[in-house]
Amino acid sequence: MANSKKIVQAAAGAGDDALNVEDVFSTYLYTGNDTSTAIDNEVDLAGEGGLVWVKARSTTVEHVLYDTERGALKLLQSQSTAAELTQSTGLSSFNSNGFTVGTNGNINGSPHTYASWTFRKAPKFFDVQTFTATSSDNVISHNLSSEVGTIFLKPTSGTGNWWVYHRSLGTGNNSMLQLNTTSAQLGYRVDTPNNHFSSVSSSSVTLTALTGTVEYVMYLFAHNDGDGEFGPDGDADIIKCGTFTTSSSAEFDVDLGFEPSFVLTKRTDSTGNWDMFDTMRGFPNTTNGAKVLRANLTNSEGTLGSVGVTSTGFKTYDTLTYPPNATYIYIAIRRGPMAVPESATDVFDIDTRNSTGTGVEPGYRSSSGIVDFALRKNAASVDDWQNMARLIQGQFLKPNTTAVEAANSEALFDYMNGYKATVGTNASLYSWMWKRAPQFCDVVTYKGNNTQGRSITHNLGVAPEMIWVKARDFTRSWNVYHKDLTPSGGVAPFMEINSTDAVNHSDSRYPSDPTDTTFVVGNSEEVNSGNYNYIAYLFASLDGISKCGSYTGNGTNQNIECGFSSGARFVIVKAASTTGQWAVWDTERGIVAGDDSTLYLDSNVAADTDLDFIDPYSGGFNITNNLGNYNASGVTYIFYAIA
């Protein structure tokens, strides 16, 4: 695990010591159980220090904030002016892989659901400082070693507001906000009219004279602007603190240069709440609603239907919530993981439907942990395939049809170990589940614009070798790019998942090959029609984990080499040079030396169980010549396999 590899870190930097965002930040969801419980989010708080912020989602209770400088059991409340409280049943320890919660209802009450956000101390990301105020200028050193983006300042030994500095507001008078109120940018500073942040640098913060001998805590968030030192190459940004203004039609589109997993926003030119979003609870590209908690309120989780993530930032999707011509500040943290997976079991799993009981557990559970998208099919009956994803949470698509997405209140991904799907046990209902990870797979949502040769940004980190695109609100086919499909007369190839057709050609679908940062679409209605919404699934070959490839049928058994060590767990094969179905096999239903269970991604029929198309092979899979369907002599086939 990333945490065990990086117990001892001097600083973020290039090479083996560079930190990934998952090493320093976590959104972890859990359900209260009234019992002392260790939360394993793989963030080292015991060795490195940091902040844990917890809020109940399903009930009205206080936010609670614990940090390693003040110590376990000592909490602050972001919506309150109250002094520090010591609570024996609160957060009881900071661990090398997370933290332990006690039995208090604010942090672990049954049967309530909770969100936790962990910020680990690290240069160019986050720091915690405590100090005793003096009547002269207070110079507080810190360890960010970079531009300070945001500061939360709170007296701990007495009551007092949470004062907020943000880089876009500057220092001095008229530059402060209050985390515990809805107030706009204020004309007075910290506790008396003459007190304020007078200077903020990469190594220290200066506050003017503070009244009384009072203990303070200061949480400092960095701002990366091309100077971040994170990720495998030690050159990536993971946190930005910026500002945006809505248009006259109440829209905005913030370009961070990365897809965020966490965003905190606050209106500055008028009153407004401190809205907290994250992709674990739901920050989708739909009008179904981003799940929101407010740092200044005790309210349970609500919904904002007009904001969601993009592959490069976050934006509005309608004008129902945000006012026109309004100015906001934000803190945004990059989505992880940034580390390339080392095992297929870390990013892919298969499960049959489980009973969800009280709703604490998801209906489909994944040993790989977080699930970002899934396919679902009843193998025993006529039943359409379903495709569900975190970025279209609450909706689903049908890969075997051209239908638009439809609402599904059970298509929920706010679990740490799977997704909900339909309630009730059914051993014939299978789900194949992917976690997004560098060089393995990615998901992108975008709105069409009718532009031929349009480049769409992705975060796969390598050039995708297979892409599926589907119009979400437009009745059109699922379009497939595959690296081994060949042009005809210079015209680009494509295939369709919901069709048995051989390869077709049109420059209006995928006119050119993708790169490690973008893929290119044409101007057809299937991939880029104006004002329609699309979702794209991107796949790549990763040594020992996944393989996008092709082979030529030889009319007899042949081993298909994928570079695996223990064979393929999941395989899709489709004839490209002639018609044929999209066959799907997996080891849960059986890849054996004999008859296998074969599903077809283009069809709603039950699985064929009396045909032998595929056999085990340690390096990938063995394809037979049964009926000539997937190994006909001279026919070209494309495939996708996962170890």
ZITAHU-V172869 format. One record per backbone hydrogen bond with DSSP energy under -0.5 kcal/mol. NH is the residue of the N-H (numbers start at 0). CO is the residue of the C=O. E is the energy in kcal/mol with one decimal. If there is no record, write none. Layout:
BEGIN
((NH	CO	E) (NH	CO	E))
END
This chain:
BEGIN
((4	0	-1.3) (5	1	-0.8) (5	2	-1.1) (6	3	-0.6) (8	6	-0.7) (16	13	-0.5) (17	14	-1.7) (18	228	-0.5) (22	19	-1.7) (23	19	-0.7) (23	20	-1.2) (24	20	-1.9) (25	117	-1.6) (27	25	-0.6) (27	115	-2.5) (29	113	-1.8) (31	111	-3.6) (32	107	-0.5) (33	107	-2.1) (36	100	-2.3) (38	98	-3.7) (39	37	-0.7) (40	38	-1.0) (40	96	-1.4) (41	96	-1.7) (43	41	-0.5) (44	42	-1.1) (44	94	-2.2) (45	94	-1.7) (47	43	-0.6) (48	44	-1.3) (50	118	-2.5) (51	65	-3.1) (52	116	-2.4) (53	63	-2.7) (54	114	-2.5) (56	112	-3.1) (57	112	-1.1) (60	58	-1.0) (60	297	-1.0) (63	53	-2.4) (64	75	-2.5) (65	51	-2.7) (67	49	-2.2) (70	66	-1.8) (72	90	-1.9) (73	70	-1.3) (74	72	-0.7) (74	84	-2.7) (75	64	-1.6) (79	76	-1.6) (83	155	-2.8) (84	74	-2.3) (86	72	-3.0) (86	84	-0.6) (89	86	-1.7) (91	89	-0.5) (91	99	-2.0) (92	99	-1.1) (94	92	-0.5) (94	97	-2.7) (97	42	-0.6) (97	94	-0.9) (98	38	-1.7) (99	92	-2.3) (100	36	-2.9) (101	89	-1.3) (103	88	-2.4) (106	103	-1.6) (107	103	-2.8) (108	104	-0.7) (111	108	-1.6) (113	29	-3.0) (114	54	-2.5) (115	27	-1.9) (116	52	-2.8) (117	25	-2.5) (118	50	-2.7) (119	23	-3.3) (119	117	-0.5) (120	48	-2.8) (121	125	-2.3) (123	143	-2.1) (124	121	-1.9) (125	121	-1.7) (126	219	-2.0) (128	217	-2.4) (130	215	-1.8) (132	130	-0.5) (132	213	-3.1) (137	206	-3.4) (138	136	-0.6) (139	137	-0.7) (139	204	-3.4) (140	138	-0.6) (141	202	-2.6) (144	201	-1.0) (145	201	-0.6) (148	220	-2.8) (149	220	-1.9) (150	164	-2.4) (151	218	-2.4) (152	150	-0.5) (152	162	-2.8) (153	216	-2.3) (154	160	-0.5) (155	214	-3.1) (156	214	-1.1) (159	80	-2.3) (162	152	-2.8) (162	160	-0.7) (163	176	-2.8) (164	150	-2.0) (166	148	-2.8) (168	165	-2.2) (169	165	-0.9) (171	196	-2.7) (174	171	-0.8) (175	185	-0.7) (176	163	-1.6) (178	161	-1.4) (180	177	-1.2) (184	267	-2.6) (185	175	-2.7) (191	188	-0.6) (191	189	-2.0) (194	188	-0.5) (194	191	-2.0) (197	195	-0.7) (197	205	-2.3) (198	205	-1.5) (200	203	-3.1) (204	139	-2.4) (205	198	-3.0) (206	137	-2.8) (206	204	-0.5) (207	195	-2.3) (209	133	-2.3) (213	211	-1.1) (215	130	-3.0) (216	153	-2.3) (217	128	-3.1) (218	151	-2.7) (219	126	-2.7) (219	217	-0.5) (220	149	-3.1) (221	124	-2.5) (222	146	-1.9) (223	238	-3.0) (229	235	-1.5) (230	18	-2.6) (233	230	-1.6) (234	229	-0.9) (235	229	-2.5) (239	331	-2.3) (241	239	-0.5) (241	329	-1.0) (243	327	-2.0) (245	325	-2.6) (246	250	-2.6) (249	246	-2.1) (253	313	-2.9) (254	252	-0.5) (255	253	-0.8) (255	311	-2.9) (256	311	-1.6) (257	311	-0.9) (260	332	-3.3) (261	332	-1.4) (262	276	-2.2) (263	330	-2.4) (264	274	-2.2) (265	328	-1.8) (266	272	-0.5) (267	326	-2.6) (268	326	-0.9) (271	181	-1.9) (274	264	-1.8) (274	272	-1.0) (275	292	-3.1) (276	262	-3.0) (276	274	-0.5) (278	260	-2.0) (281	277	-1.6) (284	390	-2.8) (285	283	-1.3) (288	285	-0.6) (289	303	-3.8) (290	281	-2.8) (291	301	-2.3) (292	275	-1.7) (294	273	-2.1) (294	292	-0.5) (296	293	-1.8) (300	56	-3.1) (301	291	-2.8) (303	289	-2.9) (306	303	-0.6) (307	314	-2.2) (308	282	-1.8) (309	312	-2.6) (313	253	-1.3) (314	307	-2.5) (315	251	-2.2) (316	305	-1.6) (317	305	-0.7) (324	246	-1.5) (325	322	-0.6) (327	243	-3.0) (328	265	-2.5) (329	241	-2.3) (330	263	-2.0) (331	239	-2.6) (332	261	-2.4) (333	237	-2.8) (334	258	-3.1) (340	437	-0.6) (345	342	-1.4) (346	343	-1.4) (347	343	-1.5) (348	432	-1.8) (350	430	-2.1) (352	425	-1.1) (352	428	-1.6) (353	362	-2.9) (358	355	-3.1) (360	355	-0.7) (363	418	-2.6) (365	416	-2.5) (368	365	-1.4) (369	367	-0.6) (371	433	-2.9) (372	433	-1.6) (373	387	-2.7) (374	431	-2.2) (375	385	-2.2) (376	429	-2.1) (378	376	-0.8) (378	427	-2.7) (380	377	-0.8) (382	380	-0.6) (382	603	-2.8) (385	375	-2.3) (386	396	-3.2) (387	373	-2.0) (389	371	-3.1) (391	388	-1.1) (392	389	-1.3) (393	410	-2.3) (394	391	-1.8) (395	405	-1.8) (396	386	-2.4) (398	396	-0.6) (400	397	-2.0) (404	471	-3.5) (405	395	-2.3) (407	393	-2.9) (410	407	-2.1) (411	409	-2.2) (414	412	-1.4) (418	363	-1.9) (419	411	-2.4) (420	409	-1.9) (425	352	-1.5) (428	425	-1.3) (429	376	-2.6) (429	427	-0.8) (430	350	-2.4) (431	374	-2.3) (432	348	-3.0) (432	430	-0.5) (433	372	-2.8) (434	346	-2.5) (436	440	-1.6) (438	459	-3.1) (439	436	-1.9) (440	436	-1.6) (441	537	-2.0) (443	535	-2.5) (445	533	-1.9) (447	531	-3.5) (449	527	-2.1) (451	449	-0.6) (452	520	-0.7) (453	450	-1.1) (453	520	-1.6) (455	518	-3.2) (457	516	-2.7) (460	515	-0.8) (463	514	-0.6) (464	538	-2.7) (465	538	-1.6) (466	480	-2.4) (467	536	-2.5) (468	478	-2.4) (469	534	-2.2) (471	532	-3.1) (472	532	-0.8) (475	401	-0.9) (475	473	-1.4) (478	468	-2.7) (478	476	-0.6) (479	494	-3.2) (480	466	-2.4) (482	464	-2.8) (484	481	-2.0) (487	490	-2.1) (490	487	-1.7) (493	503	-2.1) (494	479	-1.7) (496	477	-1.3) (498	495	-1.3) (502	575	-3.2) (503	493	-2.9) (505	491	-2.7) (508	505	-1.1) (509	505	-0.7) (514	517	-3.3) (518	455	-2.0) (520	453	-2.5) (521	508	-2.0) (523	507	-2.0) (526	523	-0.9) (527	523	-2.5) (528	524	-0.6) (530	447	-1.7) (531	528	-1.6) (533	445	-3.0) (534	469	-2.0) (535	443	-3.1) (536	467	-2.8) (537	441	-2.8) (538	465	-2.8) (539	439	-1.8) (541	545	-1.3) (544	541	-2.9) (545	541	-2.2) (546	640	-2.4) (548	546	-0.6) (548	638	-2.0) (550	636	-2.0) (552	634	-3.1) (554	630	-2.1) (557	622	-2.0) (559	620	-3.5) (560	558	-0.7) (561	618	-2.5) (562	618	-0.8) (563	618	-2.0) (566	617	-2.9) (567	619	-2.3) (568	641	-2.8) (569	641	-1.6) (570	584	-2.5) (571	639	-2.5) (572	582	-1.9) (573	637	-2.3) (575	635	-3.3) (576	635	-1.4) (579	499	-2.2) (582	572	-2.2) (582	580	-1.2) (583	598	-2.8) (584	570	-2.5) (586	568	-2.0) (589	585	-1.4) (591	589	-0.6) (593	591	-2.0) (595	610	-3.0) (596	589	-0.8) (597	595	-0.7) (597	607	-3.1) (598	583	-2.1) (598	596	-0.5) (600	581	-2.7) (602	599	-2.1) (606	378	-2.7) (607	597	-2.6) (610	595	-0.8) (612	610	-0.7) (614	621	-2.8) (616	619	-0.6) (619	616	-1.7) (620	559	-1.5) (621	614	-2.8) (622	557	-2.7) (623	612	-2.6) (627	624	-1.3) (628	625	-1.5) (631	627	-0.6) (633	552	-2.6) (634	631	-2.0) (636	550	-2.8) (637	573	-2.6) (638	548	-2.7) (639	571	-2.1) (640	546	-2.4) (641	569	-2.3) (642	544	-2.8))
END
